[in-house]
Amino acid sequence: MTSNEIKAGDTSQHIRHLLSDSSFPPLVMLDGDWGEGKTYFTRNTLIPDLEAGGESCVLFSLTGLASINDFKNRLLSASYIKKQVDPESGKSVSKVLTSLVSQFGGESGGTIASMLSGASGLVKEAMLSKLSDKIIIIDDLDRVKDEGLCDLIIGECLQLSDDSSLKFIFIVNNKEVGADSALKEKVFSGCIKLNKSLQESVEIGFSGYDWFEEYREKIVKAVEQQNLKNLRILKRTSKKLDEIFRVLKLDNSLDLERSMSQMIIAATLVTFYHYEKGLSESDIWERSEYSNLLQGERGEKYEYDELVEIRSFLTKELISYLVGGSNWHISISDFGRLPQKGCPIDAFIFSPHFHHDDESFERNVDILQTFVFEDTDVPFSKWFEAAYFYHFLQSNQFFTDKRPILLENFDDLYGRKNFDYSDLDGRTNRLRIDPKVSFIFEKYTKACEAYKERRDSKNQIDIFERMRESWPDVDIEIYRSYQIRPFFNQFSIRQLMECIDGWKTSDILLFSDFISERYKSINIGKHLSDELQITRELLAKVQARFEEEAAGRRKGALGFLRHNLSSAVKALSSDDEGNLEQ
């Protein structure tokens, strides 16, 4: 058996040559790795080329095959029944079966029924003997893990090639084929390695989309960096990018070209690390953390530094969407950092330096310097990101020392800014700041934490005031925002009882229903364990109120609440005890 690596355009011709060489059995292997595009090439190039040369082709897969009898059934089904049923002509299966009966004898329906049930081996052999002048293309031999069955299949094909003038092409990942190597060497006239170029892979994977030509160069570059030729992965990536493009296009505030360019890089990397490297959603998210860059010793390169480089564009929801996880639909809120249309700072930060001539580069640095050093009212996140970019350019001597040095002025500049923190709650909260530049990164991190503490404290006061007035005013909001996040532990038992004592009876009943639903999920304590203590305290207080209350509708409502709080404590306690035992 010979092994050849040839260009995809010459593969069909080479296969025809091997099949027509009478000095070897007419059995050929088309070899390629998983996802290399073997089946796609076969359906879209090889079969049309063979049929244009007058050949009759039959294609079927061996996936799920259990016996040599199964193999014969599939060969017959593909060769006779599937070939003769023409949905456009209206030719029914019953007519095909009747036709087959006339060819092979027997009572109408009886012989076919026996054939399909596997009861009549003689009928099958008779049908097999009448097969001739076809090229049988068999996919997925490598999925048959029983080496003995593989040998039987190859032997059967060799016999049929002698008896019935059939020719066979096996589409395989040769490294995974379980058949005896000596048998393969003896039987097959050649093993052709499908050698598809990366550009051909990109063309096949992406060319069906309207936006492909505009972003072709960026796609090829992103794919080349990972040497990603796996068609299955490329097709999955292109399908996800098509939906991403549609969502981005609907947001008129975005710089579409730059946003899509960043998403091409992010999508290619995420799908590569998931499908090729086997990383899970959480693995990808954790390895993209900026803090990973600080853990290397002696300046060693971090293995996943390219994931860190795209961290600002990622969210957990976006990763889940790209790898086919729980997030099956994408919306604009699921994206990370995206450049805004008409923003000169974003345009400068997100454009490669080589896109500028000297004059335009200096002009953009002027704009950047004014924003960092002189503007007072600035978006919080964008200012830190701009400050880092200015420092990056300055540290790498992209401009002269005539410009002010950021490191010498940073604390003073920070103190003089009137920040707009609204961008912390939007898509720009994942910034392009290297954590190794500690004087910027640490200040940003601490300022973020301080702002979020102030915001959470304000929100807590606001939600308590509304909750005290009426539980229905906050019921849906709390359900959506704190479904698997602790909430009640933010308040004291005095505050919670102040609410309950002031509520109408209908409020207590609705709150009781909320408590009933909140703790029903299995292992809910893993998410809400911090609520165990406050729930115990609340149960004791509600029990006391129930005993004090005179019989009536309110007492009944407190009784329901007491029951549901007791169930909540049990649910949280059982998970807590399970964790302690472990």
Buried (B, 14 or more C-beta within 10 A) or exposed (E): BEEBEBEBEEBBEBBBEBBEEEEBBBBBBBBBBBBBBBBBBBEEBBBEBBEEEEBEBBBBBBEEBEEBEBBBBBBBBBBBBBEBBEEEEEEEEEEBBBEBBEEBEBEEEEBBEBBBEEEBEEBBEBBBEEBEEBBBBBBBBBBBEBEEBBBBBBBBBBEBBEEBEBBBBBBBBBEBBBBBEEBBEEBBBBBBBBBBEBEBBBBBBBEEBEBBEBBBEBBBEBBBEBEBBBBBBBBBBBBBBBEBBEBBEEBEEBBBBBBBBBBBBBBBBBBBBBBBEEBEBEBBBBBBBBEBBEEEEEEEEBEBEBBBBBBBBBBBBBBBBBBBBEBEEBEEEBBBBBBBBEBEBBBBBBBEEEEBEEEEBEBBBEBBBEBBBEEEEBBBBBBBBBBBBBBBBBEEEEBEEEBBEBEEBBEEBBEEBEBBBEBBEEBBBBBBBBBEBEEBBEBBBEBBEEBBEEEEEEEBEEBBEEBBBBBEBBBEEBEEEBEEEBBBBBBEBEBBBBBBEEBEBEBBBBBBBBBBEBBEBEEBBBBBBBBBBBBBBBBEBBBEBBEEBEEEEBBBBBBBBBBBBBBBBEBBBEBBEEEEEE
